[in-house]
Amino acid sequence: MIANSYGAYLTLLSLIDYEHDLEQVVLLSPVLGKAMAKDRMYYSRPPATVRVSNAVKERRINLPERTAIFVGTEDELYDPALLATYTEIIGDSNLYVLEGQRHNLDKDVMQDILKARLGL
């Protein structure tokens, strides 16, 4: 499963306490919960953030072993502290912080990620 931005957030919601046969989840520039833009007056609070936050803390989001998160350092919603809570679940080796990338990852970067993850 590949999910981007708010779709990644909806994916996380759907995986709370859900048994599945997914082998791999790739989250690209994911919305992970509440976030505030560093450089301007922008605050994002998607619905059910408390539910997602609690599920992360309680490790009830059923992510497969092959889960990876890709986020750009210049993504206005990039929150290292929030991302660290997910890293505890998926492991440091499955988190990719992409230097200089914004929320909309460059096309060539996106293609490289997908080719590598899909084994193409």
N, C-alpha and C positions, 0 to 999 in steps of 0.2 A: 504494500500500500504506500502510495506517495501522496503527501498532502502539503499544501502551501498556505502560509499566512493564517487567515481565519479558518480555513478548511482544516488546518492542523489542530486548531483549538477544538473544533467540532469532533475531530477524530479522537482526541484525548477524552472528551466527554463521553463518546460512545464506547470507549474501552474500559470505563470504570466498571469493575466487577463483572466484566463480560468475558466469557470463555470463547475462544476462537482458535482457528488453525493458521493464523497469519505467520509467515516465516520471517517477514521483514517489514519494518515501518521506516519510512524516510520522511522527516519533517523539515521542510524548507522555509526559512524565515518564519518560524511558527509564532503565532500569538500564544503565549503560555499562561496568561493571566493579566492582572492589572499592570499597566506600564505608563510611565510618563516620559515624554520626549525630553531629552537633555537640552536641546537647543532652541526650543520654542514652547509656547503655551499649548501643549497637547497632552491630553490624558485619555487613556484607553481603559475601559473597564467592561469587558464582555460579560454577558450573563453567566450566572452560576460560578463565578470565580471562587467563592467560598467552597463550593462542592468540589471543584477541581483541586484547589489548594489542599483541602483535607484528604482527598484521595491520594495526592502525591505524598503527603506526609505519612499517610497510613499504608503507602505502597499498594494501593488498590487499583491503580491503572495498570491493566494487564498488557504490558509491552513485551513483544518477543525479544529474544536475545539479540537478534540482528536489528536493533533500532539505532538510528543515527539522526542527529540534529545538526543542521547547517544554518548558521546565522552570521550575518555580516557585522563587522565592528562599527560600521556607520549606520546600521539600522536604528532608526529613532526609537524603536521599541525594544532594543537590546538591553536587557537588565541582567548584568552578571550575577547578582544575588539570586534572582528568580531562576535563572538558568542553572545555577549550582544545585538547586533542589532536584531538578530533573537529572542532573549529572550523577547524583547519588544513586539513582535508579538504573540508568543505562551505562554508567561508567565513563570515566574521562576519555577513554580511547574512542568513544562513539560520539563525541562532541567535536564539531569542526567550526571554529570561529574564523571566518574568512576576512582577512585584512583588507580594508578599503571597500568592502561590499556594503551596499545599502539594502533596504528591505526588498526591493526588486533586484534580485541577483542578476548579474550580467548574463546574457544569453549563452556565451561560451562557457562560463563557469557552471551554469545550470546543466548544459549538455555534458560537460566532463563529469559532474556529480552523478547524473543519471546513467551514463555509460558505465562508470565504475561500479555503481551499486547494482546495476542490472547485469553486469558481466558482459557487456557488448564490446 
